[in-house]
Amino acid sequence: VGVKGSRSYEVVINSPVTIKTTSLPNWTVNLPGYDEKISATGGTGALTFSSFGTLPTGLTLNSTTGVLSGTPTVTGTFTFTVTATDTVGASGSQFYEVVINSS
């Protein structure tokens, strides 16, 4: 009766993951050289990039660097979301629309 205790705690609040690249350029079908870095900041540790939706056919997203590159092989409008996730599971996302035009 009447016994009390205390303990100190430290709470770390990490900065949020934010994708800074808000748009990507349109391109021409079969034109090589598409090479765009999707830049992200914040979070804890290294960031990993992933996509959801339909990337332009012929382009790939590097999961480590966030670079979308390749040679698009199909015309059309492609919509997708890129998510950057840090080592503790926090993430930030950005929606993109890229048009691949005919030559």
Accessible surface in RSA format (square Angstrom, percent):
REM  Atomic radii and reference values for relative SASA: ProtOr
REM  Chains: A
REM  Algorithm: Lee & Richards
REM  Probe-radius: 1.40
REM  Slices: 20
REM RES _ NUM      All-atoms   Total-Side   Main-Chain    Non-polar    All polar
REM                ABS   REL    ABS   REL    ABS   REL    ABS   REL    ABS   REL
RES VAL A   1   193.83 127.5 128.57 116.4  65.26 157.2 139.12 120.9  54.72 148.4
RES GLY A   2    73.02  90.1   0.00   N/A  73.02  90.1  38.92 106.8  34.11  76.4
RES VAL A   3   137.64  90.6 105.27  95.3  32.37  78.0 109.85  95.4  27.79  75.4
RES LYS A   4   194.76  95.0 159.04  97.6  35.72  85.1 109.55  98.6  85.21  90.8
RES GLY A   5    77.03  95.0   0.00   N/A  77.03  95.0  39.91 109.5  37.12  83.1
RES SER A   6   119.66 101.1  77.15 103.0  42.51  97.9  50.11 106.7  69.55  97.4
RES ARG A   7   188.55  79.2 156.09  79.6  32.46  77.3  50.13  68.5 138.41  83.9
RES SER A   8   108.65  91.8  82.88 110.6  25.77  59.4  48.51 103.3  60.14  84.3
RES TYR A   9   175.28  81.8 136.81  77.8  38.47 100.1 108.89  81.8  66.39  81.8
RES GLU A  10   153.48  88.1 118.89  89.9  34.59  82.4  50.85  98.3 102.63  83.8
RES VAL A  11   122.30  80.5  92.29  83.6  30.01  72.3  95.33  82.8  26.97  73.1
RES VAL A  12   106.39  70.0  79.79  72.2  26.60  64.1  82.87  72.0  23.52  63.8
RES ILE A  13   155.42  88.4 123.89  92.3  31.53  76.0 126.67  91.2  28.75  78.0
RES ASN A  14    68.90  47.5  47.70  46.1  21.19  51.0  13.99  33.7  54.90  53.1
RES SER A  15    63.26  53.5  48.99  65.4  14.27  32.9  44.16  94.0  19.10  26.8
RES PRO A  16   102.76  74.9  92.03  83.9  10.74  39.0  99.90  82.5   2.86  17.8
RES VAL A  17    10.72   7.1   0.00   0.0  10.72  25.8   0.00   0.0  10.72  29.1
RES THR A  18    57.75  41.1  54.88  55.6   2.87   6.8  41.13  55.3  16.61  25.1
RES ILE A  19    12.73   7.2   0.52   0.4  12.21  29.4   0.52   0.4  12.21  33.1
RES LYS A  20   118.97  58.0  99.39  61.0  19.58  46.6  53.87  48.5  65.09  69.3
RES THR A  21    27.57  19.6  20.61  20.9   6.95  16.6  21.70  29.1   5.86   8.9
RES THR A  22    96.78  68.8  82.01  83.1  14.77  35.2  53.47  71.8  43.31  65.5
RES SER A  23    83.73  70.8  70.09  93.5  13.64  31.4  38.83  82.7  44.90  62.9
RES LEU A  24    14.98   8.3   0.88   0.6  14.10  35.4   2.79   2.0  12.19  32.8
RES PRO A  25    54.82  40.0  43.26  39.4  11.56  42.0  54.23  44.8   0.60   3.7
RES ASN A  26    78.81  54.3  62.23  60.1  16.58  39.9  11.66  28.1  67.15  64.9
RES TRP A  27    60.38  24.2  53.65  26.0   6.73  15.8  60.25  32.1   0.13   0.2
RES THR A  28    41.39  29.4  41.27  41.8   0.12   0.3  14.48  19.4  26.91  40.7
RES VAL A  29    16.77  11.0  14.45  13.1   2.33   5.6  14.45  12.6   2.33   6.3
RES ASN A  30    99.00  68.3  81.44  78.7  17.56  42.3  26.72  64.3  72.28  69.9
RES LEU A  31    84.54  47.1  82.90  59.3   1.64   4.1  84.54  59.4   0.00   0.0
RES PRO A  32    88.64  64.6  79.76  72.7   8.88  32.3  79.95  66.0   8.69  54.0
RES GLY A  33    54.61  67.4   0.00   N/A  54.61  67.4  36.33  99.7  18.28  41.0
RES TYR A  34     2.16   1.0   0.10   0.1   2.06   5.4   0.25   0.2   1.91   2.4
RES ASP A  35    94.09  65.9  74.26  73.9  19.82  46.9  20.93  49.3  73.15  73.0
RES GLU A  36    56.02  32.2  55.14  41.7   0.88   2.1   0.97   1.9  55.05  44.9
RES LYS A  37   117.20  57.2 100.05  61.4  17.15  40.8  86.19  77.6  31.01  33.0
RES ILE A  38     0.16   0.1   0.16   0.1   0.00   0.0   0.16   0.1   0.00   0.0
RES SER A  39    44.37  37.5  43.42  57.9   0.95   2.2  21.31  45.4  23.06  32.3
RES ALA A  40    20.23  18.6   0.00   0.0  20.23  46.0   0.00   0.0  20.23  53.6
RES THR A  41    63.92  45.5  58.94  59.7   4.99  11.9  56.18  75.5   7.74  11.7
RES GLY A  42    31.80  39.2   0.00   N/A  31.80  39.2  13.97  38.3  17.83  39.9
RES GLY A  43    20.18  24.9   0.00   N/A  20.18  24.9   0.09   0.3  20.09  45.0
RES THR A  44    47.19  33.6  43.44  44.0   3.75   8.9  45.67  61.3   1.52   2.3
RES GLY A  45    57.29  70.7   0.00   N/A  57.29  70.7  32.33  88.7  24.96  55.9
RES ALA A  46    76.76  70.6  59.23  91.4  17.52  39.9  69.89  98.4   6.86  18.2
RES LEU A  47    31.16  17.4  19.63  14.0  11.53  29.0  19.63  13.8  11.53  31.0
RES THR A  48    75.98  54.0  74.69  75.7   1.29   3.1  44.07  59.2  31.91  48.2
RES PHE A  49    11.79   5.9   8.57   5.3   3.22   8.4   8.57   5.2   3.22   9.2
RES SER A  50    60.90  51.5  55.68  74.3   5.22  12.0  42.66  90.8  18.24  25.5
RES SER A  51    47.43  40.1  16.49  22.0  30.95  71.3   1.51   3.2  45.92  64.3
RES PHE A  52   167.90  84.0 163.63 101.3   4.27  11.1 166.64 101.0   1.25   3.6
RES GLY A  53    52.75  65.0   0.00   N/A  52.75  65.0  22.56  61.9  30.19  67.6
RES THR A  54    81.42  57.9  78.10  79.2   3.31   7.9  47.00  63.1  34.42  52.0
RES LEU A  55    37.48  20.9  27.51  19.7   9.97  25.1  27.51  19.3   9.97  26.8
RES PRO A  56     0.82   0.6   0.00   0.0   0.82   3.0   0.00   0.0   0.82   5.1
RES THR A  57    67.57  48.1  60.29  61.1   7.28  17.4  47.88  64.3  19.70  29.8
RES GLY A  58    38.87  47.9   0.00   N/A  38.87  47.9  21.23  58.3  17.63  39.5
RES LEU A  59     8.55   4.8   0.00   0.0   8.55  21.5   0.00   0.0   8.55  23.0
RES THR A  60    93.59  66.6  92.06  93.3   1.52   3.6  71.02  95.4  22.56  34.1
RES LEU A  61    28.53  15.9   5.35   3.8  23.18  58.3   5.43   3.8  23.10  62.2
RES ASN A  62    70.18  48.4  60.75  58.7   9.43  22.7  16.92  40.7  53.26  51.5
RES SER A  63    57.42  48.5  53.56  71.5   3.87   8.9  23.50  50.1  33.92  47.5
RES THR A  64   107.66  76.6  92.56  93.8  15.10  36.0  64.93  87.2  42.73  64.6
RES THR A  65    59.57  42.4  54.79  55.5   4.78  11.4  58.14  78.1   1.43   2.2
RES GLY A  66     0.00   0.0   0.00   N/A   0.00   0.0   0.00   0.0   0.00   0.0
RES VAL A  67    34.32  22.6  33.69  30.5   0.63   1.5  33.69  29.3   0.63   1.7
RES LEU A  68     0.43   0.2   0.43   0.3   0.00   0.0   0.43   0.3   0.00   0.0
RES SER A  69    37.02  31.3  36.06  48.1   0.96   2.2  10.76  22.9  26.26  36.8
RES GLY A  70    29.32  36.2   0.00   N/A  29.32  36.2  27.10  74.4   2.22   5.0
RES THR A  71    46.66  33.2  41.95  42.5   4.71  11.2  26.09  35.0  20.57  31.1
RES PRO A  72     0.00   0.0   0.00   0.0   0.00   0.0   0.00   0.0   0.00   0.0
RES THR A  73    72.53  51.6  54.37  55.1  18.15  43.3  48.56  65.2  23.97  36.2
RES VAL A  74    69.51  45.7  66.56  60.3   2.95   7.1  69.51  60.4   0.00   0.0
RES THR A  75    65.01  46.2  52.27  53.0  12.74  30.4  20.06  26.9  44.95  67.9
RES GLY A  76    30.94  38.2   0.00   N/A  30.94  38.2  30.02  82.4   0.92   2.1
RES THR A  77    82.30  58.5  51.49  52.2  30.81  73.4  29.14  39.1  53.16  80.4
RES PHE A  78    18.43   9.2  17.07  10.6   1.36   3.5  18.43  11.2   0.00   0.0
RES THR A  79    58.14  41.4  52.66  53.4   5.48  13.1  20.49  27.5  37.65  56.9
RES PHE A  80     3.38   1.7   0.27   0.2   3.10   8.1   3.38   2.0   0.00   0.0
RES THR A  81    36.62  26.0  36.10  36.6   0.52   1.2  19.64  26.4  16.98  25.7
RES VAL A  82     0.38   0.3   0.38   0.3   0.00   0.0   0.38   0.3   0.00   0.0
RES THR A  83    32.40  23.0  32.34  32.8   0.06   0.1  17.57  23.6  14.82  22.4
RES ALA A  84     0.00   0.0   0.00   0.0   0.00   0.0   0.00   0.0   0.00   0.0
RES THR A  85    44.25  31.5  42.93  43.5   1.32   3.1  31.85  42.8  12.40  18.7
RES ASP A  86     8.31   5.8   0.10   0.1   8.20  19.4   0.76   1.8   7.55   7.5
RES THR A  87    95.62  68.0  56.74  57.5  38.88  92.7  58.71  78.9  36.91  55.8
RES VAL A  88    97.42  64.1  60.92  55.2  36.50  87.9  69.42  60.3  28.00  75.9
RES GLY A  89    52.64  64.9   0.00   N/A  52.64  64.9  27.58  75.7  25.06  56.1
RES ALA A  90    43.53  40.0  31.91  49.2  11.62  26.4  42.35  59.6   1.18   3.1
RES SER A  91    64.05  54.1  34.08  45.5  29.97  69.0   3.04   6.5  61.01  85.5
RES GLY A  92    12.58  15.5   0.00   N/A  12.58  15.5  12.58  34.5   0.00   0.0
RES SER A  93    68.83  58.2  36.08  48.2  32.75  75.4  22.97  48.9  45.86  64.3
RES GLN A  94    46.94  26.3  43.38  31.7   3.56   8.5   3.56   7.6  43.38  32.9
RES PHE A  95   117.21  58.6 107.48  66.6   9.74  25.3 107.48  65.2   9.74  27.9
RES TYR A  96     4.24   2.0   0.58   0.3   3.66   9.5   4.24   3.2   0.00   0.0
RES GLU A  97    98.75  56.7  78.92  59.7  19.83  47.2  14.51  28.1  84.24  68.8
RES VAL A  98     0.00   0.0   0.00   0.0   0.00   0.0   0.00   0.0   0.00   0.0
RES VAL A  99    42.34  27.9  42.34  38.3   0.00   0.0  42.34  36.8   0.00   0.0
RES ILE A 100     2.26   1.3   0.00   0.0   2.26   5.4   0.00   0.0   2.26   6.1
RES ASN A 101    70.69  48.7  66.44  64.2   4.25  10.2  21.69  52.2  49.00  47.4
RES SER A 102    83.22  70.3  66.34  88.5  16.89  38.9  33.18  70.6  50.05  70.1
RES SER A 103   123.96 104.8  63.07  84.2  60.89 140.3  56.67 120.7  67.30  94.3
END  Absolute sums over single chains surface
CHAIN  1 A     6468.3       4742.1       1726.2       3769.0       2699.3
END  Absolute sums over all chains
TOTAL          6468.3       4742.1       1726.2       3769.0       2699.3
